[in-house]
């Protein structure tokens, strides 16, 4: 429903805002970073396949699942990794929520070009 969609987009905005302003961790967790990056690549594959096959509902469901995993990610992840993950999430979400992802892309991630110009 509409409330669920709004909640999903608000959670994305707050996740991006929280993770884009993190200070460098005192000790970073290389294993946790590796797991997040692997999960990101699996999400890219699965969501891109769904979008290419016009399965938008399942693509959104996979984005929601990935977002839930990001919320419980362990501490010790460097900001550069979070920027990569949030940027990838925004790129995957951009065909579905163009205005929110554009705002995250430019305001929170600091890009000067449009998210919609990315490959």
C-alpha positions as CSV (number, residue, x, y, z in Angstrom):
1,X,0.0,0.0,0.0
2,X,1.0,3.7,-0.1
3,X,2.0,3.8,3.6
4,X,4.4,0.9,3.1
5,X,5.9,2.5,0.0
6,X,6.4,5.8,1.9
7,X,7.9,4.0,4.8
8,X,10.4,2.2,2.5
9,X,11.5,5.4,0.9
10,X,11.8,7.2,4.2
11,X,13.9,4.4,5.6
12,X,16.2,4.6,2.5
13,X,16.6,8.4,3.0
14,X,17.4,7.9,6.8
15,X,19.8,5.1,6.1
16,X,21.6,7.1,3.5
17,X,21.7,10.2,5.7
18,X,23.0,8.2,8.6
19,X,25.7,6.3,6.7
20,X,26.9,9.2,4.6
21,X,28.1,11.2,7.5
22,X,29.9,8.5,9.5
23,X,33.4,9.2,10.8
24,X,36.2,6.8,10.0
25,X,35.9,3.9,12.4
26,X,38.8,3.4,14.8
27,X,39.1,-0.2,13.7
28,X,37.4,-1.4,10.6
29,X,36.0,-4.9,10.1
30,X,37.4,-6.2,6.9
31,X,35.3,-9.4,7.0
32,X,32.1,-7.5,7.5
33,X,33.0,-5.1,4.6
34,X,33.7,-8.1,2.4
35,X,30.3,-9.6,3.2
36,X,28.5,-6.3,2.5
37,X,30.2,-6.0,-0.8
38,X,29.4,-9.6,-1.8
39,X,25.8,-9.0,-0.8
40,X,25.8,-5.8,-2.9
41,X,26.9,-7.7,-6.0
42,X,24.3,-10.4,-5.4
43,X,21.7,-7.7,-5.1
44,X,22.9,-6.0,-8.3
45,X,22.5,-9.3,-10.2
46,X,19.2,-10.3,-8.8
47,X,17.5,-6.8,-9.0
48,X,18.9,-6.1,-12.5
49,X,17.6,-9.5,-13.7
50,X,14.2,-8.7,-12.3
51,X,14.1,-5.3,-13.8
52,X,15.2,-6.7,-17.2
53,X,12.3,-9.2,-17.0
54,X,9.8,-6.6,-16.0
55,X,9.4,-8.1,-12.5
56,X,9.2,-4.8,-10.7
57,X,7.4,-6.1,-7.7
58,X,10.0,-8.7,-7.0
59,X,12.8,-6.2,-7.6
60,X,11.3,-3.9,-5.0
61,X,10.9,-6.8,-2.6
62,X,14.6,-7.6,-3.0
63,X,15.5,-4.0,-2.4
64,X,13.4,-4.0,0.7
65,X,15.2,-7.2,1.9
66,X,18.6,-5.7,1.2
67,X,17.7,-2.5,3.0
68,X,16.7,-4.5,6.1
69,X,20.1,-6.2,6.0
70,X,21.9,-2.8,5.7
71,X,20.1,-1.6,8.8
72,X,21.6,-4.4,10.9
73,X,25.1,-4.3,9.4
74,X,27.8,-4.4,12.0
75,X,29.8,-1.4,13.1
76,X,33.3,-0.9,11.7
77,X,32.4,-0.3,8.1
78,X,34.4,2.5,6.5
79,X,32.5,5.5,5.0
80,X,33.9,4.8,1.6
81,X,32.3,1.4,1.6
82,X,29.0,2.9,2.8
83,X,29.1,5.5,0.0
84,X,29.6,2.7,-2.5
85,X,26.7,0.6,-1.1
86,X,24.3,3.5,-0.7
87,X,25.2,4.7,-4.2
88,X,24.5,1.3,-5.7
89,X,21.2,1.0,-3.8
90,X,20.2,4.4,-5.2
91,X,21.1,3.4,-8.7
92,X,19.0,0.2,-8.5
93,X,16.1,2.1,-7.0
94,X,16.3,5.1,-9.4
95,X,13.9,3.7,-12.1
96,X,11.3,3.2,-9.4
97,X,11.8,6.3,-7.2
98,X,13.6,8.9,-9.4
99,X,13.2,11.9,-7.2
100,X,14.2,10.5,-3.9
101,X,17.2,8.8,-5.4
102,X,18.3,11.9,-7.2
103,X,18.2,13.8,-3.9
104,X,20.2,11.1,-2.2
105,X,22.7,11.0,-5.1
106,X,23.4,14.7,-5.1
107,X,22.6,16.0,-1.6
108,X,23.9,13.1,0.5
109,X,26.5,11.4,-1.7
110,X,27.8,14.7,-3.2
111,X,27.7,13.9,-6.9
112,X,27.4,16.8,-9.3
113,X,25.9,14.8,-12.1
114,X,22.4,13.2,-12.2
115,X,22.0,9.6,-11.1
116,X,20.0,9.0,-14.3
117,X,23.2,9.6,-16.3
118,X,24.9,6.6,-14.8
119,X,25.4,3.2,-16.5
